[in-house]
């Protein structure tokens, strides 16, 4: 059993969220760090009126454009808290935090700050925040429609390697900076009507504190906008992306900082304790690194999600044209290194659907009946061809 946290009531609870591509998940821990409750809101099935597939819209009119309805995330949060309230005493929750899918961005319309700070606890969040966003569909990490903007940003800063030296990555289509530049170029009036740009992580934290939460250092590094050595916005990268951008991004904060106290809306509607702390949210991959307690250079972890990632830590930033480097979320001097491959779980689900009657139980049964390494037969499947996609081709078998 984990050691009990000191200086807190014995019945204290800790609430964590994961706002991912296909769902919103919640986990509740007690003061001994035991899991006491979990809950899930699946976007496609629990919120079918948004008509998403795998939590997203794929735009056939704009090659590579993949977005999610911003209000769907708000309504999912409403639904999640309603589900949890049936069995959870929110008054015992001492702190709340969470993770968000990396790179996804939310665009708050001018005047939304005052709306966010004066929410009516008699109404749902989704009703209160309708019309609060200058962009109603948030670009997410699966989007690959910004190749032109990536090239423009790299050229403006002096090349891909120079951008990697400053921000930890060359320009990637899924990164938020190229997405912001696309908005500025294609819809300048919408860009100028945007008061604040949040990442998914800081967006969800903003809902909880009733004001704009800071973007954290680590998730902020997935934007091609942050100087990862100084942990500040890069003037060079900002100028290469869009005008007057820094004021729309707001201040930065460490990934472990306190974002604020929970907003009065949640105290009155769900009976949270007014002293409940909201800790900075960060990206899903940085939080995975922190949760796995990787603490030595050379430590590596593999995450199999909607995207598949391999990540570890290092003491120094060495610019590369492949992969990503972020500030370490729990070490003020170190770095996190990562490789990301798109559509990991979507490809596995496609194989499950074709070969295992669309059932993970059947899939697992086949897997258990197969000897390790499958007699050295391997399959390479090429399913959805996108940038950075390493997938396989059905019916191509190789024996070694």
Sine and cosine of phi, psi and omega as CSV:
sin_phi,cos_phi,sin_psi,cos_psi,sin_omega,cos_omega
0.00,0.00,0.63,-0.77,0.00,-1.00
-0.92,0.39,0.47,-0.88,0.03,-1.00
-0.93,0.37,0.68,-0.74,-0.04,-1.00
-0.94,0.35,0.65,-0.76,0.07,-1.00
-0.94,0.35,0.66,-0.75,-0.04,-1.00
-1.00,0.03,0.25,-0.97,0.11,-0.99
0.90,0.44,0.40,0.92,0.05,-1.00
-0.72,-0.70,0.49,-0.87,0.08,-1.00
-0.83,0.55,0.53,-0.85,-0.05,-1.00
-0.86,0.51,-0.46,0.89,-0.05,-1.00
-0.99,-0.15,0.32,0.95,0.02,-1.00
-0.90,0.44,0.56,-0.83,0.05,-1.00
-0.83,-0.56,0.39,-0.92,0.00,-1.00
-0.74,-0.67,0.80,-0.60,-0.14,-0.99
-0.93,-0.36,0.83,-0.56,0.02,-1.00
-0.84,-0.54,0.61,-0.79,0.01,-1.00
-0.87,-0.49,0.41,-0.91,0.17,-0.99
-0.72,-0.69,0.95,-0.31,0.01,-1.00
-1.00,-0.08,1.00,-0.09,-0.11,-0.99
-0.97,-0.25,-0.15,-0.99,-0.07,-1.00
-0.92,0.38,-0.68,0.74,-0.14,-0.99
-0.96,-0.27,-0.17,0.98,-0.10,-1.00
-0.31,-0.95,0.22,-0.97,0.19,-0.98
-0.90,-0.44,0.82,-0.57,-0.04,-1.00
-0.89,-0.46,0.47,-0.88,0.05,-1.00
-0.72,-0.69,0.61,-0.79,0.07,-1.00
-0.73,-0.69,0.71,-0.70,0.01,-1.00
-0.91,-0.42,0.79,-0.62,0.04,-1.00
-0.93,-0.38,0.50,-0.87,0.13,-0.99
-1.00,-0.05,-0.09,-1.00,-0.10,-1.00
-0.95,0.32,-0.18,0.98,0.13,-0.99
-0.99,-0.16,0.17,0.98,0.03,-1.00
0.91,0.40,0.45,0.89,0.15,-0.99
-1.00,0.05,0.61,-0.79,0.06,-1.00
-0.96,0.28,0.84,-0.54,-0.02,-1.00
-0.93,-0.37,-0.27,0.96,0.02,-1.00
-0.29,-0.96,0.53,-0.85,0.13,-0.99
-0.67,-0.74,0.41,-0.91,0.03,-1.00
-0.44,-0.90,0.38,-0.92,-0.07,-1.00
-0.61,-0.79,0.68,-0.74,0.22,-0.98
-0.87,-0.49,0.91,-0.42,0.00,-1.00
-1.00,-0.08,0.84,-0.54,-0.17,-0.99
-0.87,0.49,-0.75,0.66,-0.08,-1.00
-0.90,0.45,-0.70,0.72,-0.12,-0.99
-1.00,-0.01,-0.56,0.83,-0.03,-1.00
-1.00,0.06,-0.37,0.93,0.02,-1.00
-0.77,-0.64,0.86,0.50,-0.14,-0.99
-0.92,0.40,-0.33,0.95,-0.04,-1.00
-0.93,0.38,-0.26,0.97,0.09,-1.00
-0.99,0.15,-0.27,0.96,0.09,-1.00
0.85,0.53,0.63,0.77,0.08,-1.00
-0.99,0.12,0.36,-0.93,0.16,-0.99
-0.84,-0.54,0.89,-0.46,-0.11,-0.99
0.88,0.47,0.50,0.87,0.06,-1.00
0.99,0.14,0.13,0.99,-0.11,-0.99
-0.66,-0.75,0.24,-0.97,0.23,-0.97
-0.95,-0.31,0.72,-0.69,0.14,-0.99
-0.96,-0.28,0.87,-0.49,-0.13,-0.99
-1.00,0.02,0.95,-0.30,-0.03,-1.00
-0.94,0.34,-0.29,0.96,-0.03,-1.00
-1.00,0.04,-0.19,0.98,-0.04,-1.00
-0.70,-0.71,0.98,-0.20,-0.13,-0.99
-0.82,0.57,0.86,-0.52,0.05,-1.00
1.00,0.03,-0.06,1.00,-0.04,-1.00
-0.98,0.18,0.86,-0.50,0.03,-1.00
-0.73,-0.69,0.82,-0.57,-0.12,-0.99
-0.68,-0.74,0.21,-0.98,0.12,-0.99
-0.78,-0.63,0.60,-0.80,0.05,-1.00
-0.92,0.38,0.84,-0.54,-0.08,-1.00
-0.87,0.49,-0.66,0.75,-0.02,-1.00
-0.91,0.41,-0.39,0.92,0.07,-1.00
-0.89,0.46,-0.64,0.77,0.03,-1.00
-0.91,0.42,-0.61,0.79,0.03,-1.00
-0.91,0.41,-0.73,0.69,-0.03,-1.00
-0.92,0.39,-0.56,0.83,0.07,-1.00
-0.88,0.47,-0.60,0.80,0.03,-1.00
-0.92,0.38,-0.68,0.73,0.12,-0.99
-0.80,0.60,-0.80,0.60,-0.08,-1.00
-0.90,0.44,-0.63,0.77,0.00,-1.00
-0.88,0.48,-0.73,0.69,-0.02,-1.00
-0.92,0.40,-0.57,0.82,0.07,-1.00
-0.90,0.43,-0.67,0.74,0.03,-1.00
-0.89,0.45,-0.73,0.68,-0.04,-1.00
-0.91,0.42,-0.56,0.83,-0.08,-1.00
-0.91,0.42,-0.31,0.95,-0.01,-1.00
-0.93,0.36,-0.41,0.91,-0.05,-1.00
-0.71,-0.70,-0.06,1.00,-0.11,-0.99
-0.90,-0.44,0.71,-0.71,0.11,-0.99
-1.00,0.02,0.99,-0.15,-0.04,-1.00
-0.89,0.46,-0.36,0.93,0.01,-1.00
-0.90,0.43,-0.32,0.95,0.01,-1.00
-1.00,0.00,-0.10,1.00,-0.05,-1.00
-0.97,0.24,0.88,-0.47,-0.04,-1.00
-1.00,0.06,-0.48,0.88,-0.05,-1.00
-0.41,-0.91,0.49,-0.87,0.00,-1.00
-0.75,-0.66,0.65,-0.76,0.13,-0.99
-0.42,-0.91,-0.10,-0.99,-0.01,-1.00
-0.03,-1.00,0.01,-1.00,0.06,-1.00
-0.80,-0.60,0.46,-0.89,0.03,-1.00
-0.76,-0.65,0.46,-0.89,0.10,-0.99
-0.83,0.56,0.69,-0.72,-0.07,-1.00
-0.96,0.28,0.46,-0.89,0.17,-0.99
0.99,0.16,-0.42,0.91,0.02,-1.00
-0.87,0.49,0.59,-0.81,-0.10,-0.99
-0.76,-0.65,0.52,-0.85,-0.01,-1.00
-0.82,-0.57,0.68,-0.73,-0.12,-0.99
-0.88,-0.47,0.96,-0.28,-0.02,-1.00
-0.99,0.10,0.74,-0.68,0.02,-1.00
-0.96,0.28,0.45,-0.89,0.09,-1.00
-0.81,0.58,0.73,-0.69,-0.03,-1.00
1.00,-0.09,-0.13,0.99,-0.06,-1.00
-0.95,0.30,-0.39,0.92,0.03,-1.00
-0.86,0.50,-0.69,0.72,0.01,-1.00
-0.93,0.36,-0.57,0.82,0.06,-1.00
-0.90,0.43,-0.67,0.74,-0.04,-1.00
-0.91,0.42,-0.54,0.84,-0.05,-1.00
-1.00,0.06,-0.08,1.00,-0.05,-1.00
-0.74,-0.67,0.70,0.72,-0.02,-1.00
-0.93,0.37,0.64,-0.77,0.01,-1.00
-1.00,0.07,0.91,-0.41,-0.06,-1.00
-0.91,0.41,-0.17,0.99,0.05,-1.00
-0.99,0.11,-0.15,0.99,-0.05,-1.00
-0.87,-0.49,0.38,-0.92,0.05,-1.00
-0.96,0.29,0.45,-0.89,0.05,-1.00
-0.84,0.55,-0.68,0.73,-0.07,-1.00
-0.89,0.45,-0.52,0.85,0.04,-1.00
-0.97,0.24,-0.59,0.81,-0.01,-1.00
-0.95,0.30,-0.51,0.86,-0.12,-0.99
-0.96,-0.27,0.12,0.99,0.13,-0.99
-0.87,0.48,0.77,-0.64,-0.03,-1.00
0.99,0.12,0.12,0.99,-0.02,-1.00
-1.00,0.07,-0.11,0.99,-0.15,-0.99
-0.89,-0.45,0.74,-0.68,0.03,-1.00
-0.96,0.30,-0.42,0.91,0.10,-0.99
-0.85,-0.52,0.87,-0.50,-0.11,-0.99
-1.00,0.10,-0.30,0.95,0.00,-1.00
-0.86,-0.51,0.90,-0.43,-0.10,-1.00
-0.99,0.13,0.82,-0.57,0.14,-0.99
-0.90,0.43,0.64,-0.77,-0.04,-1.00
-0.83,-0.56,-0.03,-1.00,-0.13,-0.99
-0.90,0.44,-0.34,0.94,0.00,-1.00
-0.98,0.20,-0.25,0.97,-0.06,-1.00
-0.92,0.40,0.67,-0.74,0.04,-1.00
-0.71,-0.70,0.56,0.83,-0.10,-0.99
-1.00,-0.09,0.13,0.99,-0.16,-0.99
-0.91,-0.42,0.51,0.86,0.00,-1.00
-0.84,0.54,-0.68,0.73,0.01,-1.00
-0.86,0.51,-0.72,0.69,-0.03,-1.00
-0.92,0.39,-0.58,0.81,0.06,-1.00
-0.86,0.50,-0.71,0.70,0.00,-1.00
-0.90,0.43,-0.64,0.77,-0.01,-1.00
-0.90,0.43,-0.68,0.73,-0.02,-1.00
-0.91,0.41,-0.70,0.71,0.02,-1.00
-0.87,0.49,-0.70,0.72,0.00,-1.00
-0.90,0.45,-0.62,0.78,-0.05,-1.00
-0.93,0.38,-0.51,0.86,-0.04,-1.00
-1.00,-0.07,-0.11,0.99,0.01,-1.00
0.95,-0.32,0.32,0.95,0.08,-1.00
0.90,-0.44,0.27,-0.96,-0.05,-1.00
-0.89,0.45,-0.64,0.77,-0.02,-1.00
-0.93,0.37,-0.58,0.81,0.03,-1.00
-0.93,0.38,-0.64,0.77,0.06,-1.00
-0.90,0.44,-0.63,0.78,0.05,-1.00
-0.91,0.42,-0.61,0.79,0.02,-1.00
-0.89,0.45,-0.65,0.76,-0.05,-1.00
-0.98,0.22,-0.77,0.64,-0.22,-0.98
-0.97,-0.26,-0.15,0.99,0.00,-1.00
1.00,-0.09,-0.14,0.99,-0.02,-1.00
-0.47,-0.88,0.53,-0.85,0.24,-0.97
-0.93,0.37,0.08,-1.00,-0.02,-1.00
-0.96,0.29,0.84,-0.54,0.08,-1.00
-0.91,-0.41,0.60,-0.80,-0.06,-1.00
-0.84,0.55,-0.59,0.81,-0.06,-1.00
-0.97,0.23,-0.29,0.96,-0.07,-1.00
-0.93,0.36,0.45,-0.90,-0.17,-0.99
-0.95,0.32,-0.56,0.83,0.00,-1.00
-0.84,0.55,-0.80,0.59,0.07,-1.00
-0.86,0.51,-0.56,0.83,0.05,-1.00
-0.91,0.42,-0.66,0.75,0.03,-1.00
-0.90,0.43,-0.67,0.74,0.02,-1.00
-0.89,0.46,-0.64,0.77,0.04,-1.00
-0.87,0.49,-0.70,0.72,0.03,-1.00
-0.87,0.49,-0.70,0.71,-0.01,-1.00
-0.88,0.47,-0.65,0.76,-0.03,-1.00
-0.96,0.27,-0.67,0.74,-0.12,-0.99
-1.00,0.07,-0.56,0.83,-0.05,-1.00
-0.67,-0.75,0.93,0.36,-0.08,-1.00
-0.87,0.50,-0.53,0.85,0.00,-1.00
-0.92,0.39,-0.57,0.82,0.05,-1.00
-0.94,0.35,-0.67,0.74,0.04,-1.00
-0.85,0.52,-0.72,0.70,-0.04,-1.00
-0.94,0.33,-0.37,0.93,0.04,-1.00
-1.00,0.03,0.13,0.99,0.01,-1.00
-1.00,-0.09,0.84,-0.55,-0.01,-1.00
-1.00,0.08,-0.65,0.76,-0.05,-1.00
-0.55,-0.83,0.63,-0.77,0.11,-0.99
-0.93,-0.36,0.84,-0.54,0.02,-1.00
-0.92,-0.39,0.45,-0.89,0.30,-0.95
-0.99,0.13,0.21,-0.98,0.02,-1.00
-0.83,0.55,-0.66,0.75,-0.03,-1.00
-0.90,0.44,-0.76,0.65,-0.02,-1.00
-0.96,0.29,-0.44,0.90,0.08,-1.00
-0.89,0.45,-0.74,0.67,-0.01,-1.00
-0.92,0.40,-0.62,0.78,0.06,-1.00
-0.91,0.42,-0.56,0.83,0.03,-1.00
-0.89,0.46,-0.65,0.76,0.05,-1.00
-0.85,0.53,-0.65,0.76,-0.09,-1.00
-0.96,0.29,-0.57,0.82,-0.05,-1.00
-0.99,-0.12,-0.13,0.99,0.04,-1.00
0.95,0.30,0.41,0.91,0.07,-1.00
-0.32,-0.95,0.15,-0.99,-0.04,-1.00
-0.94,0.35,0.87,-0.49,0.07,-1.00
-0.99,0.12,0.49,-0.87,0.05,-1.00
-0.92,0.40,0.49,-0.87,0.26,-0.97
-0.98,0.22,0.69,-0.73,-0.03,-1.00
-1.00,0.06,0.32,-0.95,-0.09,-1.00
-0.85,0.53,-0.67,0.74,-0.15,-0.99
-0.97,0.22,-0.76,0.65,0.04,-1.00
-0.91,0.41,-0.55,0.83,0.03,-1.00
-0.89,0.46,-0.40,0.91,0.02,-1.00
-0.95,0.31,-0.22,0.98,0.05,-1.00
-1.00,0.01,0.53,0.85,-0.06,-1.00
-0.85,-0.53,-0.15,0.99,-0.18,-0.98
0.87,0.49,0.54,0.84,-0.04,-1.00
-0.76,-0.65,-0.26,0.96,-0.12,-0.99
-0.99,-0.16,0.72,-0.70,0.19,-0.98
-0.98,0.21,0.97,-0.26,-0.17,-0.98
-0.96,0.26,-0.31,0.95,0.06,-1.00
-0.98,0.19,-0.66,0.75,0.01,-1.00
-1.00,0.05,-0.28,0.96,-0.07,-1.00
0.83,0.56,0.71,0.71,0.06,-1.00
-0.67,-0.75,0.33,-0.94,0.09,-1.00
-0.88,0.48,0.66,-0.75,0.01,-1.00
-1.00,0.05,0.87,-0.50,0.04,-1.00
-0.85,0.52,-0.61,0.79,-0.02,-1.00
-0.91,0.42,-0.73,0.69,-0.02,-1.00
-0.94,0.35,-0.62,0.78,0.03,-1.00
-0.88,0.48,-0.72,0.69,-0.03,-1.00
-0.90,0.44,-0.51,0.86,0.00,-1.00
-0.98,0.21,-0.17,0.99,-0.13,-0.99
-0.97,-0.25,-0.85,0.53,-0.04,-1.00
-0.24,-0.97,0.44,-0.90,-0.02,-1.00
-0.97,0.25,0.46,-0.89,0.07,-1.00
0.78,0.62,0.60,0.80,-0.11,-0.99
-0.99,0.16,-0.59,0.81,-0.10,-0.99
-0.86,0.51,-0.63,0.78,-0.01,-1.00
-0.93,0.37,-0.41,0.91,0.06,-1.00
-0.99,0.16,-0.36,0.93,-0.01,-1.00
-1.00,0.01,-0.48,0.88,-0.02,-1.00
0.97,0.23,-0.19,-0.98,-0.05,-1.00
-0.99,0.16,0.32,-0.95,0.09,-1.00
-0.98,-0.19,0.32,-0.95,0.02,-1.00
-0.54,-0.84,0.45,-0.90,0.13,-0.99
-0.87,0.50,0.47,-0.89,-0.06,-1.00
-0.91,0.41,-0.36,0.93,-0.07,-1.00
-0.97,-0.23,0.11,0.99,-0.08,-1.00
-0.96,0.27,0.31,-0.95,0.12,-0.99
-0.99,0.13,0.83,-0.56,0.01,-1.00
-0.98,0.20,-0.52,0.85,0.00,-1.00
0.42,-0.91,-0.05,-1.00,0.11,-0.99
-0.99,0.11,0.41,-0.91,0.01,-1.00
-0.90,0.44,0.60,-0.80,-0.11,-0.99
-0.93,0.38,0.50,-0.87,0.04,-1.00
-0.81,0.58,-0.49,0.87,0.03,-1.00
-0.80,0.60,-0.72,0.70,-0.06,-1.00
-0.98,0.21,-0.47,0.88,0.08,-1.00
-0.91,0.42,-0.69,0.72,-0.06,-1.00
-0.99,0.16,-0.63,0.77,-0.08,-1.00
-0.99,0.16,-0.65,0.76,-0.09,-1.00
-0.89,-0.46,0.03,1.00,0.11,-0.99
0.92,0.40,0.60,0.80,0.20,-0.98
-0.92,0.39,0.44,-0.90,0.15,-0.99
-0.94,0.35,0.72,-0.70,-0.05,-1.00
-0.89,0.45,-0.32,0.95,0.02,-1.00
-1.00,-0.04,0.10,0.99,0.04,-1.00
-0.89,0.45,0.79,-0.62,-0.02,-1.00
-1.00,0.03,0.61,-0.79,0.16,-0.99
-0.95,-0.31,0.90,-0.44,0.02,-1.00
-1.00,0.00,0.56,-0.83,0.02,-1.00
-0.72,0.70,0.74,-0.67,0.22,-0.98
-0.99,0.16,0.37,-0.93,0.10,-1.00
-0.65,-0.76,-0.13,-0.99,0.00,-1.00
-0.96,0.28,0.35,-0.94,-0.05,-1.00
-0.90,0.43,-0.65,0.76,0.00,-1.00
-0.94,0.33,-0.71,0.70,0.11,-0.99
-0.84,0.54,-0.65,0.76,0.01,-1.00
-0.93,0.37,-0.52,0.85,0.09,-1.00
-0.90,0.43,-0.67,0.75,0.04,-1.00
-0.87,0.49,-0.71,0.71,-0.01,-1.00
-0.91,0.42,-0.68,0.73,-0.04,-1.00
-0.92,0.39,-0.51,0.86,0.02,-1.00
-0.99,0.11,-0.06,1.00,0.03,-1.00
0.81,0.59,0.66,0.75,0.14,-0.99
-0.91,0.42,0.81,-0.58,-0.12,-0.99
-0.68,-0.74,0.06,1.00,0.00,-1.00
-0.75,-0.66,0.70,-0.71,0.09,-1.00
-0.80,0.60,0.74,-0.67,-0.09,-1.00
0.97,-0.24,-0.37,0.93,0.12,-0.99
-0.90,0.43,0.72,-0.69,0.00,-1.00
-0.76,-0.65,0.48,-0.88,0.10,-1.00
-0.67,-0.74,0.47,-0.88,0.06,-1.00
-0.88,-0.47,0.76,-0.65,0.04,-1.00
-0.88,-0.48,0.84,-0.54,0.00,-1.00
-0.96,-0.28,0.98,-0.17,-0.01,-1.00
-0.75,-0.66,-0.44,-0.90,0.10,-1.00
-0.84,0.54,-0.58,0.81,0.29,-0.96
-0.92,-0.38,0.45,-0.89,0.07,-1.00
-0.98,-0.21,0.70,-0.72,-0.02,-1.00
-0.73,-0.68,0.48,-0.88,0.17,-0.99
-0.84,-0.54,0.80,-0.60,-0.05,-1.00
-0.58,-0.81,0.37,-0.93,0.02,-1.00
-0.35,-0.94,-0.24,-0.97,-0.03,-1.00
-0.79,-0.61,0.39,-0.92,0.02,-1.00
-0.51,-0.86,0.34,-0.94,-0.01,-1.00
-1.00,0.04,-0.28,0.96,-0.07,-1.00
-0.65,-0.76,0.46,-0.89,0.01,-1.00
-0.99,-0.11,0.90,-0.43,0.07,-1.00
-0.92,-0.40,0.94,-0.34,-0.09,-1.00
-0.84,0.54,0.68,-0.73,0.02,-1.00
-0.64,-0.76,0.37,-0.93,0.06,-1.00
-1.00,0.00,-0.15,0.99,0.05,-1.00
-0.85,-0.53,0.55,-0.83,0.03,-1.00
0.99,0.13,-0.02,-1.00,-0.09,-1.00
-0.72,-0.69,0.57,-0.82,0.11,-0.99
-0.83,-0.55,0.77,-0.63,0.03,-1.00
-0.82,-0.57,0.39,-0.92,0.20,-0.98
-0.87,0.49,0.67,-0.74,0.05,-1.00
-0.87,0.49,0.78,-0.63,-0.08,-1.00
-0.93,0.37,-0.31,0.95,-0.05,-1.00
-0.83,-0.55,0.17,0.98,0.00,-1.00
-0.68,-0.73,0.87,-0.49,-0.11,-0.99
-0.95,0.32,-0.17,0.99,-0.04,-1.00
-0.90,-0.44,-0.39,0.92,-0.10,-1.00
-1.00,-0.02,-0.05,-1.00,-0.07,-1.00
-0.72,-0.69,0.38,-0.93,0.12,-0.99
-0.94,-0.34,0.74,-0.67,0.05,-1.00
-0.91,-0.41,0.57,-0.82,-0.12,-0.99
-0.46,-0.89,0.60,-0.80,0.24,-0.97
-0.92,-0.40,0.67,-0.74,-0.06,-1.00
-0.79,-0.61,0.71,-0.70,0.04,-1.00
-0.82,-0.58,0.81,-0.58,-0.11,-0.99
-0.95,0.30,0.41,-0.91,0.20,-0.98
0.87,0.50,0.59,0.81,0.03,-1.00
-0.87,0.49,-0.87,0.49,-0.07,-1.00
-0.94,0.34,-0.50,0.87,0.01,-1.00
-0.90,0.44,-0.58,0.81,0.04,-1.00
-0.94,0.33,-0.67,0.74,0.04,-1.00
-0.89,0.45,-0.62,0.79,0.02,-1.00
-0.92,0.40,-0.56,0.83,0.05,-1.00
-0.90,0.44,-0.67,0.74,0.05,-1.00
-0.91,0.41,-0.67,0.75,0.07,-1.00
-0.84,0.54,-0.71,0.71,-0.05,-1.00
-0.92,0.40,-0.59,0.81,-0.03,-1.00
-0.98,0.21,-0.60,0.80,-0.21,-0.98
-0.90,-0.43,-0.14,0.99,-0.11,-0.99
-0.70,-0.72,0.55,0.83,0.12,-0.99
0.83,0.56,0.51,0.86,0.01,-1.00
0.86,0.51,0.47,0.88,-0.07,-1.00
-0.79,-0.62,0.79,-0.61,0.08,-1.00
-0.93,0.36,-0.48,0.88,0.05,-1.00
-0.89,0.45,-0.69,0.72,0.05,-1.00
-0.92,0.40,-0.66,0.75,0.04,-1.00
-0.85,0.53,-0.75,0.66,-0.01,-1.00
-0.90,0.43,-0.58,0.82,0.04,-1.00
-0.89,0.46,-0.71,0.70,0.06,-1.00
-0.87,0.48,-0.66,0.76,-0.03,-1.00
-0.90,0.44,-0.66,0.75,-0.01,-1.00
-0.93,0.38,-0.44,0.90,-0.01,-1.00
-1.00,0.07,-0.08,1.00,-0.05,-1.00
-0.98,-0.20,0.77,-0.64,0.01,-1.00
-0.91,0.42,0.49,-0.87,0.04,-1.00
-0.79,0.61,0.67,-0.74,-0.01,-1.00
0.95,0.31,-0.01,1.00,0.14,-0.99
0.81,0.59,0.62,0.78,0.00,-1.00
0.90,0.44,0.40,0.91,-0.03,-1.00
0.90,0.43,0.50,0.86,0.18,-0.98
-0.98,-0.19,0.75,-0.67,-0.03,-1.00
-0.78,-0.63,0.43,-0.90,0.02,-1.00
-0.82,-0.58,0.65,-0.76,0.04,-1.00
-0.89,-0.46,0.86,-0.51,-0.14,-0.99
-0.89,-0.45,0.86,-0.51,0.09,-1.00
-0.97,-0.23,0.98,-0.21,-0.12,-0.99
-0.97,-0.23,-0.89,0.45,-0.01,-1.00
-0.86,-0.50,0.93,-0.36,-0.06,-1.00
-1.00,0.10,0.91,-0.40,0.06,-1.00
-0.64,-0.77,0.20,-0.98,0.06,-1.00
-0.85,0.53,0.63,-0.78,0.05,-1.00
0.92,0.39,0.22,0.97,-0.10,-0.99
-1.00,-0.04,0.84,-0.54,0.12,-0.99
-0.92,-0.40,0.99,-0.16,-0.05,-1.00
-0.78,-0.63,-0.22,-0.97,-0.21,-0.98
-0.80,-0.60,0.27,-0.96,-0.02,-1.00
-0.91,-0.42,0.84,-0.54,-0.06,-1.00
-0.88,0.48,0.64,-0.77,0.08,-1.00
0.97,0.22,0.18,0.98,0.13,-0.99
-0.96,-0.27,0.95,-0.32,-0.04,-1.00
-0.92,-0.40,0.65,-0.76,0.02,-1.00
-0.80,-0.59,0.71,-0.70,0.06,-1.00
-0.92,-0.38,0.66,-0.75,-0.01,-1.00
-0.86,-0.50,0.00,0.00,0.00,0.00
